[in-house]
Amino acid sequence: LDAEMRKFVAEERNCRVDEAAGVVMLSKIFDWFREDFEEYEASQGGGDLVDYVNRYRPADGQIPDGLKVDFIKYDKALNRH
């Protein structure tokens, strides 16, 4: 599961960082299950949703502190495949 999460958060369609705009755009899945992700992160000694995502991103791809978190509109067409 860890390997799959690393792949998931590495994909631009699931995690986009725009430092100039001060925002990180995350997959809507992180919004729907935010409490679960944050609960897991807290159990590992971390904090919020960004900490959870950063756990799976490489050192040179970490989401900087202080960015506003927003969510990417879910593409329901994905369910047809």
VEXKOL-780751 format. One record per residue: residue in three letters; x, y, z of N, C-alpha, C in turn. Coordinates in steps of 0.1 Angstrom, whole numbers, padded with zeros to 4 digits, always signed. Last residue first. Example, Ala and Ser with C-alpha at 12.3 -4.5 7.8 and 13.67 -1.06 7.14 Angstrom:
# VEXKOL-780751
Ser+0128-0022+0071+0137-0011+0071+0129+0000+0079
Ala+0132-0057+0078+0123-0045+0078+0132-0033+0078
This chain:
# VEXKOL-780751
His-0145+0031-0165-0134+0022-0171-0133+0010-0162
Arg-0162+0048-0153-0167+0041-0164-0157+0030-0170
Asn-0149+0064-0134-0157+0052-0129-0162+0043-0141
Leu-0139+0086-0147-0130+0075-0144-0137+0062-0139
Ala-0160+0103-0148-0158+0095-0160-0148+0084-0157
Lys-0158+0119-0126-0166+0107-0125-0165+0098-0137
Asp-0132+0135-0113-0137+0131-0127-0145+0118-0126
Tyr-0134+0158-0087-0133+0144-0091-0139+0142-0105
Lys-0114+0187-0085-0127+0181-0088-0126+0167-0093
Ile-0090+0188-0060-0093+0187-0074-0106+0181-0076
Phe-0090+0210-0032-0092+0197-0037-0096+0198-0052
Asp-0065+0227-0012-0078+0227-0019-0078+0214-0026
Val-0047+0243+0013-0051+0230+0007-0065+0232+0001
Lys-0022+0268+0013-0037+0264+0014-0039+0251+0007
Leu+0010+0263+0028+0001+0264+0016-0013+0261+0019
Gly+0025+0260+0051+0018+0272+0049+0010+0274+0036
Asp+0054+0241+0040+0044+0245+0050+0037+0258+0046
Pro+0055+0224+0007+0060+0234+0018+0049+0237+0028
Ile+0057+0191+0000+0048+0202+0000+0052+0212+0011
Gln+0086+0176-0014+0077+0179-0003+0069+0191-0005
Gly+0104+0167-0033+0090+0170-0037+0080+0173-0026
Asp+0127+0158-0023+0128+0170-0032+0114+0174-0037
Ala+0119+0136-0009+0125+0147-0002+0125+0160-0010
Pro+0088+0123-0023+0103+0123-0021+0107+0136-0014
Arg+0058+0115-0004+0065+0122-0014+0080+0122-0012
Tyr+0047+0103+0018+0048+0095+0006+0055+0102-0005
Arg+0046+0123+0037+0051+0110+0041+0055+0102+0029
Asn+0030+0143+0025+0045+0144+0025+0052+0131+0029
Val+0005+0134+0032+0009+0133+0018+0024+0134+0017
Tyr+0006+0139+0060+0003+0125+0055+0008+0124+0041
Asp+0010+0166+0061+0020+0157+0066+0018+0143+0061
Val-0014+0174+0050-0002+0177+0042+0009+0168+0048
Leu-0031+0167+0071-0033+0160+0058-0020+0162+0050
Asp-0012+0169+0102-0023+0171+0093-0023+0164+0080
Gly+0010+0152+0119-0001+0161+0122-0013+0161+0112
Gly+0027+0123+0133+0026+0135+0124+0013+0143+0128
Gly+0027+0099+0146+0035+0110+0152+0034+0123+0144
Gln+0010+0081+0137+0024+0079+0133+0033+0090+0139
Ser-0014+0089+0144-0010+0077+0151+0005+0074+0148
Ala-0017+0110+0126-0015+0113+0140-0010+0101+0148
Glu-0021+0096+0102-0009+0104+0104-0006+0107+0119
Tyr-0046+0084+0108-0034+0076+0106-0021+0084+0108
Glu-0061+0108+0109-0060+0099+0121-0048+0090+0120
Glu-0058+0117+0083-0053+0125+0094-0052+0117+0107
Phe-0072+0097+0069-0058+0100+0066-0051+0107+0078
Asp-0097+0099+0081-0090+0087+0081-0075+0089+0079
Glu-0105+0126+0074-0104+0121+0088-0096+0109+0090
Arg-0106+0125+0046-0096+0133+0053-0094+0128+0067
Phe-0120+0113+0026-0115+0104+0036-0105+0111+0045
Trp-0127+0135+0009-0137+0125+0013-0133+0117+0025
Asp-0101+0146+0005-0112+0154+0011-0122+0144+0017
Phe-0088+0127-0009-0082+0132+0004-0092+0140+0012
Ile-0103+0125-0032-0103+0114-0023-0097+0118-0009
Lys-0096+0147-0047-0109+0148-0039-0110+0136-0029
Ser-0062+0154-0046-0073+0146-0051-0085+0147-0041
Leu-0051+0188-0040-0051+0173-0038-0063+0167-0043
Met-0031+0215-0045-0044+0209-0049-0042+0194-0048
Val-0019+0240-0026-0017+0227-0030-0030+0221-0033
Val-0010+0275-0029-0020+0264-0028-0014+0251-0032
Gly+0003+0299-0036+0001+0295-0022-0009+0284-0020
Ala+0009+0306-0061-0004+0309-0057-0007+0305-0043
Ala+0036+0297-0061+0033+0311-0064+0019+0315-0060
Glu+0033+0269-0056+0038+0278-0045+0035+0293-0048
Asp+0013+0246-0062+0015+0259-0069+0020+0269-0058
Val+0013+0212-0067+0018+0223-0058+0020+0235-0066
Arg-0010+0186-0069-0003+0197-0076+0000+0208-0066
Cys-0019+0154-0071-0013+0163-0061-0005+0174-0070
Asn-0032+0140-0090-0036+0138-0077-0030+0147-0067
Arg-0022+0146-0115-0036+0146-0114-0041+0144-0099
Glu+0006+0141-0111+0001+0155-0111-0014+0156-0110
Glu+0016+0116-0089+0009+0119-0101+0003+0133-0100
Ala+0025+0111-0064+0035+0116-0074+0028+0120-0087
Val+0005+0100-0050+0008+0114-0047+0019+0120-0056
Phe+0006+0074-0062-0006+0082-0063-0003+0097-0061
Lys+0031+0063-0055+0028+0065-0069+0016+0075-0071
Arg+0028+0062-0027+0039+0070-0033+0036+0073-0048
Met+0007+0044-0026+0004+0057-0022+0015+0067-0027
Glu+0020+0021-0035+0009+0026-0043+0006+0041-0039
Ala+0038+0017-0014+0043+0019-0027+0032+0025-0036
Asp+0020+0012+0007+0029+0024+0008+0034+0027-0006
Leu+0008-0012+0000+0000+0000+0000+0009+0013+0000
